[in-house]
């Protein structure tokens, strides 16, 4: 049976104590913690802080599903002090291992990473070996924690992520399937799931949106009100017997027109439980 999780991305200034109480009341089993310095958790957090956060969610019966790092693991070179998330390969590996240690202390089973944008002048063929090596190093650091590569940026399809996972060839090198990535890349849910294979999907990011009439871009909305293939993707994975977490990524932090997290978490839980039902 699939489970429900919610990302703290939606409001980085909301205290985790509030998230824990509100998510527990709404029936969520898990939480994804934003891994930014000064915004919920980071590898620089003290041992005492790590134990405090772990206990906070354990006390309300919730699992910390993942720590969301902002590592851009496919980049070849650092891009200067204005781009702190872009490092060379060795720097990405070092950063990833620190996040793996953090996840272990928090009791989380996943660390999210990005591929990021391709380095100018490179192709996916150039970058895939580097990305696979970073994932391998992180996966070897702790076999009990998944390194979850998100379908995002220049790595939005199951076809591309599947190639990286094939090369990484580690049981805990997995994909984080964000429904937006394949949607924007023009890949169908059937194709995405076929390339990734359900057993290699760590968890899902679910959200919804619809096109803005007469404008470029999309308007993010309550789950079920848009045209993103959330229900279709869930149905495919349910048929395959997949039983991971559906993690709601409510991006109110980026879009001030969106209602607050505490409103979205109730609506999302109701809709997703309808789609998850046998």
C-alpha positions in Angstrom: 0.0 0.0 0.0 1.3 3.4 -0.9 1.9 6.0 1.8 1.6 9.8 1.9 4.4 12.3 2.6 4.6 16.1 2.4 7.6 18.3 1.6 8.5 21.2 3.9 9.6 23.1 0.7 6.3 24.9 0.7 7.2 27.0 3.7 10.9 27.0 4.7 10.1 29.5 7.6 7.4 27.4 9.1 8.7 25.7 12.3 9.0 21.9 12.0 7.0 21.6 15.1 4.0 23.1 13.2 4.6 20.8 10.2 4.7 17.7 12.5 1.4 18.5 14.2 -0.5 19.6 11.0 0.7 16.7 8.9 0.0 14.2 11.6 -3.5 15.6 12.0 -4.1 15.4 8.2 -3.1 11.7 8.2 0.3 11.8 6.6 2.7 9.0 7.4 5.9 10.8 6.3 7.7 14.1 5.6 10.4 15.2 3.2 12.7 17.7 4.8 14.2 20.6 2.8 18.0 20.4 3.1 19.1 24.0 3.0 21.2 25.8 5.6 18.8 27.8 7.8 15.7 26.1 6.3 14.8 23.0 8.3 17.8 20.7 8.1 21.4 20.7 6.8 24.5 18.6 7.2 26.0 21.4 9.3 23.3 20.8 12.0 24.7 19.7 15.3 24.2 16.1 16.7 21.7 17.6 19.2 19.6 19.3 16.5 19.6 16.1 14.4 18.2 14.1 17.4 15.7 16.8 18.2 14.3 16.7 14.6 14.2 12.9 14.6 12.4 12.7 17.9 9.9 15.5 16.8 8.5 13.4 14.0 8.9 10.0 15.8 6.7 11.4 18.6 3.8 11.9 16.2 4.3 8.6 14.5 5.8 10.0 11.3 8.7 8.8 9.2 11.3 11.2 7.8 11.2 9.9 4.2 13.9 12.0 2.7 16.4 14.8 3.0 16.2 17.0 -0.1 19.7 18.2 -0.9 20.4 20.7 -3.7 23.4 18.9 -5.1 23.7 19.3 -8.9 25.6 16.1 -9.5 26.1 16.2 -13.3 27.9 19.5 -13.4 31.6 19.3 -14.4 32.8 22.5 -12.8 32.0 24.9 -10.0 30.4 28.1 -11.2 31.7 30.5 -8.6 30.4 31.9 -5.3 27.1 33.0 -6.8 26.2 29.4 -7.6 26.9 27.5 -4.3 25.2 24.4 -5.4 27.5 23.8 -8.4 30.7 22.0 -7.5 33.1 19.7 -9.3 32.8 15.9 -9.0 34.9 15.6 -5.9 33.0 18.4 -4.2 29.7 16.9 -5.1 30.8 13.5 -3.7 32.0 15.1 -0.5 28.7 17.1 -0.1 26.6 14.0 -0.8 28.4 11.9 1.8 27.7 14.6 4.4 24.0 14.5 3.5 24.0 10.7 3.7 25.4 11.0 7.3 22.6 13.5 8.1 20.0 11.2 6.7 21.3 8.4 8.8 21.1 10.4 11.9 17.6 11.5 11.1 16.4 8.0 10.3 15.6 9.0 6.7 15.8 6.4 4.0 16.6 8.7 1.0 18.7 11.7 0.0 17.5 13.6 -3.0 19.9 15.0 -5.6 19.6 16.7 -8.9 21.4 16.2 -12.2 21.1 19.9 -12.8 21.7 21.7 -16.1 24.3 20.3 -18.5 27.7 22.1 -18.4 27.9 24.3 -21.5 29.5 22.3 -24.3 28.6 18.9 -22.9 26.0 16.4 -23.9 24.1 13.9 -21.8 26.6 11.2 -23.0 29.4 13.3 -21.5 27.7 13.8 -18.2 26.1 10.4 -17.5 29.3 8.7 -16.4 30.1 11.6 -14.0 26.5 11.5 -12.5 26.7 7.8 -12.1 30.0 8.0 -10.3 28.6 10.5 -7.8 25.6 8.3 -7.2 27.8 5.3 -6.7 30.0 7.1 -4.2 26.9 8.2 -2.2 25.3 4.8 -2.4 28.4 3.0 -1.2 28.7 5.4 1.8 25.6 3.8 3.4 23.9 0.9 1.7 20.8 1.5 3.8 20.1 4.9 2.3 18.9 5.5 -1.3 20.5 8.2 -3.4 17.4 9.4 -5.3 18.0 11.3 -8.5 15.1 13.6 -9.3 13.5 13.8 -12.7 14.2 17.5 -13.1 16.1 20.1 -15.1 18.0 18.5 -18.0 17.2 15.0 -16.6 13.5 15.0 -16.8 12.8 11.7 -18.5 12.7 8.1 -17.3 14.9 7.2 -20.3 17.7 9.5 -19.1 17.4 8.5 -15.5 17.2 4.9 -16.4 20.5 5.1 -18.3 22.2 6.7 -15.2 20.8 4.0 -12.9 22.0 1.3 -15.3 25.5 2.7 -15.2 25.5 3.3 -11.4 24.4 -0.3 -10.9 23.8 0.0 -7.2 20.7 -1.3 -5.5 20.3 1.9 -3.5 20.9 4.2 -6.5 17.3 5.1 -7.4 15.1 7.6 -9.1 12.8 10.2 -7.6 10.0 10.5 -10.0 8.7 14.0 -10.1 5.6 13.9 -12.4 6.5 17.3 -13.8 9.8 16.2 -15.3 8.5 13.7 -17.9 5.4 15.8 -18.5 7.5 18.8 -19.6 9.8 16.5 -21.6 6.9 15.0 -23.5 7.4 11.5 -22.1 4.3 9.4 -21.3 3.9 7.9 -17.9 4.0 4.4 -19.4 7.3 5.1 -21.0 8.7 6.7 -17.9 7.8 3.7 -15.7 9.1 1.2 -18.3 12.5 2.9 -18.3 12.8 3.4 -14.6 11.2 0.1 -13.5 9.1 0.3 -10.3 11.7 -1.3 -8.1 14.1 1.5 -8.9 11.7 4.3 -8.0 12.5 5.6 -4.4 9.4 7.8 -4.1 7.3 10.2 -6.1 6.9 14.0 -6.1 3.3 14.8 -6.9 1.8 18.1 -7.8 -0.5 19.5 -10.4 -0.9 22.5 -12.8 -2.7 23.7 -15.9 -1.7 26.1 -18.7 -2.2 29.8 -18.2 -4.7 30.9 -20.9 -3.0 33.2 -23.4 0.3 33.1 -21.6 3.4 31.0 -21.3 3.9 28.9 -18.3 1.6 27.0 -16.0 -0.5 27.7 -12.9 0.1 25.3 -10.1 -3.1 24.2 -8.4 -4.7 21.6 -6.1 -4.0 18.0 -7.0 -6.6 16.8 -9.4 -7.5 20.3 -10.7 -4.8 20.4 -13.4 -3.7 18.3 -16.4 -0.5 16.7 -15.0 -0.6 12.9 -15.1 -0.7 12.3 -11.4 -3.6 9.9 -11.3 -2.3 8.0 -14.3 1.2 7.5 -12.8 -0.2 6.3 -9.5 -2.5 3.8 -11.3 0.5 2.4 -13.3 2.6 2.0 -10.1 -0.3 0.6 -8.1 -0.9 -2.0 -10.9 2.8 -2.9 -10.6 2.6 -3.5 -6.9 4.8 -0.5 -6.0 4.3 0.6 -2.4 6.4 3.7 -1.8 5.7 7.2 -0.8 3.7 9.8 -2.7 5.3 13.0 -1.6 3.3 16.2 -2.1 5.5 19.0 -3.2 3.4 22.2 -2.7 5.5 25.0 -4.2 3.9 28.0 -2.4 7.4 29.1 -1.5 7.9 29.9 -5.2 4.4 31.1 -6.1 2.7 33.6 -3.8 -0.8 32.9 -5.4 -0.8 29.4 -3.9 -2.7 28.8 -0.6 -0.6 27.9 2.4 0.6 24.4 3.1 -1.9 23.7 5.8 -4.7 24.1 3.3 -3.0 22.1 0.6 -2.0 19.2 2.8 -5.7 18.4 3.7 -6.9 18.6 0.1 -4.0 16.6 -1.3 -4.4 13.8 1.3 -8.1 13.4 0.4 -7.5 13.3 -3.3 -4.5 11.0 -3.2 -6.2 8.5 -0.9 -9.0 8.2 -3.4 -6.5 7.4 -6.2 -4.5 5.0 -3.9 -7.5 3.0 -2.9 -7.6 -0.7 -4.1 
